[in-house]
Amino acid sequence: MAFKSIPVKPVIKYKDLEKVDVRVGTIEKVEDEEKSDKLVRLTVNFGDFKRNILVGLKKERENPQEIVGKQALFVVNLEPKEMMGEPSEGMVFDIGYSNGIIPVLSIPEKPVPDGSSAG
């Protein structure tokens, strides 16, 4: 896939960015969402709590299980979104989807405690 540059999004106020709660979590489990041809269910540990987050990895990775045990960044304060009849309790903060390339996880450069806040 070729990289597709996208325009910079409109300027926002700093206080608006502070509303987004981005935290590090460890992906403990990846389960197939049988009703979907692209979704898998992640069980993510954020230290004080765990979340089930549905993500479209089936067509992006040959083996979605390869991310089990990895830490990544997630948005944890989105209202739950129903996908294929199941609630998704957050969003993975990945890189590249909008650019037309196979997305990769946003990961900390070294291990940090689960639940650590970004920003």
C-alpha positions in Angstrom: 0.0 0.0 0.0 1.2 3.5 -0.8 1.3 6.1 1.9 -1.5 8.7 1.4 -0.8 12.1 3.1 -3.8 13.7 4.7 -4.3 17.4 5.6 -3.8 18.6 9.1 -7.2 18.7 11.0 -8.6 22.0 12.1 -7.0 23.7 15.1 -8.6 22.9 18.5 -8.3 24.5 21.9 -5.9 22.9 24.4 -8.8 22.5 26.8 -10.6 20.3 24.2 -7.6 18.0 23.9 -7.5 17.6 27.7 -11.0 16.0 27.5 -9.6 12.9 25.8 -8.3 10.3 28.2 -5.5 8.3 26.5 -4.0 5.5 28.6 -1.6 2.6 28.3 -3.1 -0.8 28.5 -1.8 -4.3 28.1 -3.6 -6.5 25.5 -4.4 -9.7 27.4 -6.6 -11.5 25.0 -7.6 -11.3 21.3 -10.8 -13.1 20.4 -12.5 -13.6 17.0 -15.8 -11.8 16.6 -17.5 -14.5 14.6 -20.3 -12.2 13.3 -17.8 -9.9 11.6 -15.3 -10.3 8.8 -13.0 -7.7 10.2 -13.6 -7.3 14.0 -11.8 -8.9 16.9 -12.4 -8.3 20.6 -9.5 -7.2 22.7 -9.4 -7.6 26.5 -7.2 -4.8 27.7 -5.8 -4.4 31.3 -5.5 -0.8 32.5 -4.4 -1.6 36.0 -7.4 -0.6 38.0 -9.9 -1.8 35.3 -10.2 -3.9 32.2 -12.1 -3.1 29.0 -13.4 -5.1 26.0 -12.6 -3.1 22.9 -13.6 -4.1 19.4 -11.1 -3.4 16.6 -10.9 -4.1 12.9 -7.7 -6.3 12.8 -8.8 -9.3 10.8 -8.0 -7.8 7.4 -5.0 -5.9 8.7 -3.0 -8.7 10.3 -2.4 -12.2 9.2 -2.3 -13.2 12.9 -4.1 -10.8 15.3 -2.8 -13.0 18.2 0.6 -11.4 17.7 -0.4 -8.4 19.7 -1.3 -10.3 22.9 1.0 -9.1 25.7 1.8 -5.8 24.0 1.2 -2.5 25.6 -0.6 0.2 23.5 -2.4 3.5 23.8 -6.2 3.5 24.0 -8.9 6.2 24.4 -10.8 5.1 27.5 -13.4 7.8 28.0 -15.5 7.3 24.8 -19.1 6.4 25.3 -19.5 2.7 24.6 -20.2 2.0 20.9 -22.3 -1.0 19.8 -20.6 -3.0 17.1 -22.1 -6.2 15.7 -24.4 -6.3 18.7 -21.6 -5.9 21.3 -20.4 -2.9 23.2 -16.9 -1.6 22.5 -15.6 0.2 25.6 -12.8 2.3 24.1 -10.7 2.8 21.0 -7.2 1.7 20.1 -4.9 4.6 19.2 -3.3 3.2 16.1 -1.2 4.7 13.4 -1.7 4.7 9.6 -5.3 3.7 8.9 -6.2 7.2 7.6 -3.1 7.2 5.5 -4.1 4.0 3.6 -1.3 1.9 5.1 -1.7 -1.2 7.3 -2.1 0.3 10.8 0.4 -0.3 13.7 -0.1 0.1 17.4 1.0 3.2 19.2 3.2 1.8 21.9 5.3 3.2 24.7 9.1 3.1 24.1 9.5 1.0 27.2 7.1 -0.8 29.6 5.2 1.5 31.9 2.5 0.7 34.5 -0.9 -0.2 32.9 -3.3 2.8 33.3 -0.5 5.4 32.8 -2.0 8.5 31.2 -0.7 10.0 27.9 -0.3 13.7 27.6 
